[in-house]
Amino acid sequence: MTYTAKVKLIYDSTWVQSYNSTLGQDFLPEEHVVYEFPVEDATTYQLFRAFGKFMLMIGHCEETVAKGAASVAFNEERSTEQMKNTAECFDLILSEDYGKKVIPLENKIYALEEQIRDLKAKLSRYENPDNTQYTEEEMDAMTFEDMQQAEEEWERIKKGPMGTVLTDEEDEGFEVDTTLDDVWPDGSPGTGAKY
């Protein structure tokens, strides 16, 4: 017994030009696309590729085809575990796992780069013990330390004196009504803010 199977995708379109339209030369009046392929031994990858080709034939661009395929794999109807398994197959990281996987690696790289700069500065000083000026490597190491301290200070300033930084979620509940003409008890003009 012989098993045969095929998929046939058909696209038919017609476009009727109205007399006041200037787009008549940009559209074909009629299109008929028939795309047929055997699926006896087709894998899901092959089926998605075939459907992707069909979508390109009828006018979609590669980017939207890729986004459509990704939306099948990553959506709210699938469990997080299923999406993680799919992501691992393609060496992707879900945004929920970014902080767990990437940031520790970035911190290690950051620490290693700092060690390299420090070692270069020490080696430069060892090779030039009589140099009264700082070497370029020493300047790089000192500049990096100053920059790191400045970044830490900026993070401390952003937090505020009591760690009260407004997040985007907190901002959403705040609206300013500029039509209000309120006055504070001391007689100064109000902000028009309401919560």
C-alpha positions as CSV (number, residue, x, y, z in Angstrom):
1,M,0.0,0.0,0.0
2,T,1.4,3.4,-1.0
3,Y,0.8,6.4,1.2
4,T,0.8,9.8,-0.5
5,A,-0.1,13.2,0.9
6,K,0.1,16.7,-0.3
7,V,-0.8,20.2,0.8
8,K,-2.2,22.7,-1.6
9,L,-2.4,26.4,-0.8
10,I,-4.5,28.5,-3.1
11,Y,-4.5,32.3,-3.2
12,D,-7.0,34.1,-5.5
13,S,-7.3,37.9,-5.6
14,T,-9.0,40.4,-7.8
15,W,-8.8,44.1,-7.7
16,V,-11.3,46.4,-9.4
17,Q,-10.1,49.8,-10.2
18,S,-12.4,52.7,-9.5
19,Y,-12.3,55.6,-11.9
20,N,-11.0,58.1,-9.4
21,S,-8.1,55.9,-8.2
22,T,-4.6,56.6,-9.3
23,L,-3.2,53.3,-8.0
24,G,-4.4,51.3,-11.0
25,Q,-0.9,50.9,-12.5
26,D,0.5,49.6,-9.2
27,F,-1.9,46.6,-8.8
28,L,-2.4,43.5,-10.8
29,P,-6.1,43.2,-11.7
30,E,-6.1,39.5,-10.8
31,E,-3.7,37.0,-9.1
32,H,-4.0,33.3,-8.8
33,V,-1.3,31.4,-6.9
34,V,-1.4,27.6,-6.3
35,Y,1.4,26.2,-4.2
36,E,1.5,22.4,-3.8
37,F,4.0,20.2,-2.1
38,P,4.2,16.6,-0.8
39,V,4.0,16.0,2.9
40,E,4.4,12.2,3.3
41,D,7.6,12.6,5.2
42,A,7.6,16.4,5.9
43,T,8.8,17.7,9.2
44,T,7.3,20.6,11.0
45,Y,10.3,22.7,10.0
46,Q,9.7,21.8,6.3
47,L,6.0,22.7,6.7
48,F,6.8,26.1,8.2
49,R,9.3,26.8,5.5
50,A,6.8,25.9,2.8
51,F,4.1,28.1,4.4
52,G,6.7,30.9,4.7
53,K,7.5,30.6,1.0
54,F,3.8,30.8,0.2
55,M,3.5,33.9,2.3
56,L,6.4,35.5,0.4
57,M,4.7,34.6,-2.8
58,I,1.5,36.4,-1.9
59,G,3.3,39.6,-0.8
60,H,4.4,39.3,2.8
61,C,8.0,40.3,3.7
62,E,10.5,38.1,5.4
63,E,10.4,40.0,8.6
64,T,6.6,39.6,9.1
65,V,6.8,35.9,8.2
66,A,9.5,35.5,10.9
67,K,7.5,37.5,13.5
68,G,4.5,35.3,12.7
69,A,6.4,32.1,13.2
70,A,7.9,33.5,16.5
71,S,4.4,34.4,17.7
72,V,3.4,30.8,17.3
73,A,6.3,29.7,19.5
74,F,6.2,32.6,22.1
75,N,2.7,33.6,23.2
76,E,0.5,33.6,26.2
77,E,-1.3,30.4,25.3
78,R,1.9,28.4,25.8
79,S,3.4,27.7,29.2
80,T,6.6,29.4,30.2
81,E,8.3,26.0,30.4
82,Q,7.4,25.2,26.8
83,M,8.7,28.6,25.6
84,K,11.9,28.1,27.6
85,N,12.5,24.7,25.9
86,T,11.9,26.3,22.5
87,A,14.2,29.2,23.3
88,E,17.0,26.8,24.4
89,C,16.8,25.0,21.0
90,F,17.7,28.2,19.3
91,D,20.1,29.6,21.9
92,L,17.7,32.3,22.9
93,I,17.1,33.8,26.3
94,L,13.6,34.8,27.4
95,S,13.4,38.3,29.0
96,E,12.4,36.8,32.3
97,D,15.7,34.9,32.4
98,Y,17.9,37.7,31.2
99,G,18.7,38.9,34.7
100,K,19.5,35.3,35.8
101,K,21.8,34.4,32.9
102,V,23.2,37.5,31.2
103,I,23.8,40.0,34.0
104,P,26.0,37.6,36.1
105,L,28.1,37.0,33.0
106,E,28.4,40.7,32.3
107,N,29.5,41.2,35.9
108,K,32.2,38.6,35.5
109,I,33.4,40.2,32.3
110,Y,33.4,43.6,34.0
111,A,35.5,42.2,36.9
112,L,37.9,40.5,34.5
113,E,38.3,43.7,32.5
114,E,39.1,45.6,35.7
115,Q,41.7,43.0,36.6
116,I,43.3,43.2,33.2
117,R,43.5,47.0,33.4
118,D,45.0,46.8,36.9
119,L,47.6,44.2,35.8
120,K,48.5,46.3,32.7
121,A,49.1,49.3,34.9
122,K,51.3,47.3,37.3
123,L,53.2,45.8,34.4
124,S,53.7,49.2,32.9
125,R,55.0,50.6,36.2
126,Y,57.3,47.5,36.6
127,E,58.7,48.0,33.1
128,N,59.2,51.8,33.7
129,P,60.1,52.2,37.4
130,D,61.9,55.5,36.8
131,N,59.1,57.2,34.9
132,T,57.9,60.2,36.8
133,Q,54.7,60.5,34.7
134,Y,51.8,58.1,34.8
135,T,51.9,55.6,31.9
136,E,49.0,55.2,29.5
137,E,48.0,51.9,31.2
138,E,48.0,53.5,34.6
139,M,45.8,56.4,33.3
140,D,43.4,53.9,31.8
141,A,43.1,52.0,35.1
142,M,42.6,55.3,37.1
143,T,40.1,56.7,34.6
144,F,38.1,53.5,34.8
145,E,38.1,53.6,38.6
146,D,36.9,57.2,38.5
147,M,34.2,56.4,36.0
148,Q,33.1,53.4,38.1
149,Q,32.9,55.6,41.2
150,A,30.9,58.2,39.3
151,E,28.4,55.6,38.1
152,E,28.0,54.3,41.7
153,E,27.4,57.9,42.9
154,W,24.9,58.5,40.2
155,E,22.9,55.3,41.2
156,R,23.0,56.5,44.8
157,I,21.7,60.0,43.8
158,K,19.0,58.5,41.6
159,K,17.7,56.5,44.5
160,G,17.1,59.6,46.6
161,P,17.7,60.1,50.3
162,M,15.3,57.4,51.4
163,G,15.5,55.1,48.4
164,T,12.3,56.6,46.9
165,V,12.7,56.2,43.2
166,L,9.5,56.3,41.2
167,T,9.1,53.4,38.8
168,D,7.2,53.4,35.6
169,E,4.4,51.5,37.3
170,E,4.0,54.1,40.0
171,D,4.0,56.9,37.4
172,E,1.0,55.4,35.6
173,G,-1.4,56.4,38.4
174,F,-0.4,60.0,38.4
175,E,-2.0,62.6,36.1
176,V,-1.7,66.4,36.0
177,D,-4.8,68.4,35.3
178,T,-3.6,71.8,34.2
179,T,-7.1,73.2,34.1
180,L,-7.4,73.1,38.0
181,D,-6.7,76.5,39.6
182,D,-6.1,75.2,43.1
183,V,-4.3,77.1,45.8
184,W,-2.3,75.7,48.8
185,P,-3.4,76.9,52.3
186,D,-0.4,79.3,52.4
187,G,-1.7,81.0,49.3
188,S,0.8,79.6,46.8
189,P,-0.5,78.2,43.5
190,G,-1.1,74.5,43.4
191,T,0.2,72.0,40.9
192,G,-3.1,70.7,39.6
193,A,-1.9,67.2,40.4
194,K,-4.5,64.6,41.5
195,Y,-4.0,61.0,42.5
